[in-house]
Amino acid sequence: MYGGPPEDAALFPYWFASILPIADDEKYVLLRTTSVRERLKITAQWIRRMEAQRW
C-alpha cells in the first residue's frame, strides 16, 4: 500500500510518518521543518519513544 522506503533521505521522513501510528499534530511538525537533518531527528525520536513503550 505504501511501497518500500524511498532512497532519498529528504523523502524518508514523510514516508515514515505515513506508515507510523503517530498523531497528526506530531506529523505536522515535519512540514514546518526545513532541514532534512531535523526531520530525520524527529523520526528518530519517534522510534526511540516507540521502543521505550515496548514491554
Backbone as ProteinMPNN parsed JSONL, in Angstrom:
{"seq_chain_A": "MYGGPPEDAALFPYWFASILPIADDEKYVLLRTTSVRERLKITAQWIRRMEAQRW", "coords_chain_A": {"N_chain_A": [[0.818, -1.186, 0.0], [1.881, 1.314, 0.837], [4.273, 1.183, -0.405], [7.832, 0.594, -0.766], [10.509, 1.895, 1.334], [11.718, 5.164, 0.486], [14.703, 5.944, -1.354], [15.806, 8.404, -1.21], [16.891, 10.565, 1.22], [15.618, 12.908, 1.923], [12.95, 12.454, 1.431], [12.299, 10.331, 3.035], [11.436, 10.849, 5.845], [8.782, 11.748, 5.454], [7.545, 9.564, 4.222], [7.885, 7.682, 6.241], [6.367, 8.836, 8.299], [3.888, 8.48, 7.209], [3.355, 5.791, 7.56], [3.525, 5.212, 10.237], [1.855, 4.876, 13.425], [1.32, 7.615, 14.467], [0.282, 10.636, 16.036], [-1.518, 13.122, 14.202], [-0.883, 15.838, 14.714], [1.76, 15.676, 15.521], [2.947, 14.799, 13.204], [2.627, 17.012, 11.584], [4.658, 18.668, 12.372], [6.825, 17.947, 10.86], [6.285, 19.196, 8.449], [6.714, 21.874, 8.974], [9.394, 21.966, 9.352], [12.447, 22.787, 7.908], [14.885, 21.641, 7.466], [16.438, 18.714, 6.356], [17.964, 17.102, 7.991], [16.939, 17.755, 10.552], [14.329, 16.798, 10.269], [14.863, 14.066, 10.049], [15.893, 13.641, 12.594], [13.605, 14.051, 14.115], [12.03, 11.847, 13.318], [13.663, 9.847, 14.323], [13.367, 10.301, 17.045], [10.715, 9.534, 17.343], [10.973, 6.79, 16.909], [12.612, 6.033, 19.08], [10.865, 6.651, 21.184], [8.78, 4.84, 20.666], [10.126, 2.419, 21.011], [10.688, 2.569, 23.737], [8.189, 2.233, 24.784], [7.631, -0.412, 24.469], [7.186, -3.639, 26.054]], "CA_chain_A": [[0.0, 0.0, 0.0], [2.738, 2.494, 0.922], [5.5, 0.955, -1.147], [9.037, 0.492, 0.039], [11.063, 3.19, 1.736], [12.431, 5.866, -0.577], [16.155, 6.016, -1.202], [16.127, 9.805, -0.969], [16.757, 10.886, 2.646], [14.686, 14.023, 2.081], [11.585, 11.928, 1.36], [12.097, 9.27, 4.023], [10.585, 11.191, 6.989], [7.371, 11.824, 5.057], [7.095, 8.183, 4.026], [7.854, 7.056, 7.564], [5.214, 9.398, 9.007], [2.645, 7.952, 6.633], [3.101, 4.411, 7.97], [3.541, 5.072, 11.696], [0.652, 5.312, 14.151], [1.685, 8.836, 15.184], [-0.782, 11.647, 15.954], [-1.349, 14.06, 13.093], [-0.205, 17.071, 15.124], [3.194, 15.401, 15.529], [3.365, 14.705, 11.811], [2.659, 18.362, 11.026], [5.954, 19.265, 12.708], [7.703, 17.705, 9.71], [6.0, 20.171, 7.393], [7.293, 23.166, 9.354], [10.84, 21.831, 9.455], [13.059, 22.981, 6.598], [16.125, 20.875, 7.387], [16.3, 17.255, 6.251], [18.568, 16.538, 9.208], [15.989, 17.91, 11.656], [13.215, 15.857, 10.052], [15.352, 12.729, 10.403], [15.987, 13.606, 14.059], [12.241, 13.897, 14.623], [11.621, 10.449, 13.13], [14.453, 9.037, 15.256], [12.712, 10.455, 18.352], [9.521, 8.685, 17.314], [11.421, 5.401, 17.059], [13.039, 5.845, 20.474], [9.671, 6.659, 22.035], [8.05, 3.586, 20.466], [10.914, 1.359, 21.63], [10.552, 2.699, 25.178], [6.851, 1.776, 25.141], [7.539, -1.874, 24.421], [7.379, -4.277, 27.348]], "C_chain_A": [[0.868, 1.259, 0.0], [3.991, 2.364, 0.072], [6.687, 0.853, -0.207], [9.554, 1.867, 0.413], [11.818, 3.848, 0.588], [13.931, 5.873, -0.308], [16.616, 7.435, -0.891], [15.857, 10.146, 0.497], [15.777, 12.023, 2.891], [13.238, 13.55, 2.085], [11.274, 10.924, 2.464], [11.213, 9.69, 5.201], [9.1, 11.261, 6.648], [6.784, 10.43, 4.837], [6.91, 7.502, 5.377], [6.64, 7.548, 8.359], [3.908, 8.827, 8.48], [2.344, 6.536, 7.103], [3.058, 4.22, 9.483], [2.226, 5.509, 12.316], [0.98, 6.492, 15.067], [0.551, 9.84, 14.988], [-0.476, 12.653, 14.841], [-0.614, 15.326, 13.506], [1.301, 16.88, 15.215], [3.737, 15.32, 14.103], [3.481, 16.086, 11.173], [3.971, 19.074, 11.32], [6.925, 19.074, 11.546], [7.513, 18.756, 8.63], [6.611, 21.533, 7.693], [8.81, 23.151, 9.367], [11.464, 21.91, 8.065], [14.312, 22.139, 6.4], [15.841, 19.373, 7.32], [16.84, 16.601, 7.516], [17.607, 16.632, 10.399], [14.797, 16.967, 11.5], [13.634, 14.428, 10.396], [15.5, 12.583, 11.914], [14.608, 13.393, 14.679], [11.786, 12.449, 14.476], [12.408, 9.521, 14.052], [13.866, 9.135, 16.662], [11.461, 9.589, 18.43], [9.903, 7.227, 17.558], [11.829, 5.137, 18.501], [11.846, 5.796, 21.414], [8.897, 5.345, 21.902], [8.808, 2.415, 21.102], [10.784, 1.388, 23.149], [9.179, 2.207, 25.648], [6.701, 0.269, 25.128], [7.769, -2.462, 25.802], [8.137, -5.515, 27.149]], "O_chain_A": [[0.606, 2.181, -0.772], [4.695, 3.351, -0.144], [6.548, 1.01, 1.006], [9.1, 2.88, -0.119], [12.483, 3.167, -0.194], [14.364, 5.815, 0.843], [17.71, 7.631, -0.361], [14.724, 10.028, 0.963], [15.167, 12.094, 3.958], [12.384, 14.197, 2.693], [10.109, 10.697, 2.789], [10.297, 8.942, 5.541], [8.256, 10.879, 7.458], [5.648, 10.162, 5.228], [5.905, 6.833, 5.62], [5.966, 6.755, 9.017], [2.933, 8.706, 9.223], [1.19, 6.11, 7.052], [2.604, 3.181, 9.963], [1.556, 6.403, 11.8], [0.922, 6.375, 16.291], [-0.064, 9.898, 13.923], [0.682, 12.982, 14.584], [0.196, 15.844, 12.738], [2.051, 17.833, 15.006], [4.867, 15.732, 13.84], [4.339, 16.306, 10.317], [4.354, 19.989, 10.592], [7.755, 19.944, 11.28], [8.472, 19.159, 7.972], [6.983, 22.265, 6.776], [9.444, 24.206, 9.39], [11.059, 21.187, 7.154], [14.75, 21.947, 5.266], [15.091, 18.836, 8.136], [16.245, 15.662, 8.046], [17.484, 15.68, 11.169], [14.312, 16.404, 12.482], [12.851, 13.67, 10.968], [15.254, 11.504, 12.454], [14.462, 12.648, 15.647], [11.217, 11.882, 15.409], [11.874, 8.513, 14.514], [13.868, 8.148, 17.398], [11.182, 8.983, 19.464], [9.24, 6.519, 18.316], [11.435, 4.126, 19.082], [11.818, 4.987, 22.342], [8.416, 4.799, 22.895], [8.188, 1.516, 21.67], [10.77, 0.334, 23.785], [9.034, 1.804, 26.802], [5.758, -0.273, 25.705], [8.459, -1.866, 26.629], [8.42, -6.227, 28.113]]}, "name": "protein", "num_of_chains": 1, "seq": "MYGGPPEDAALFPYWFASILPIADDEKYVLLRTTSVRERLKITAQWIRRMEAQRW"}
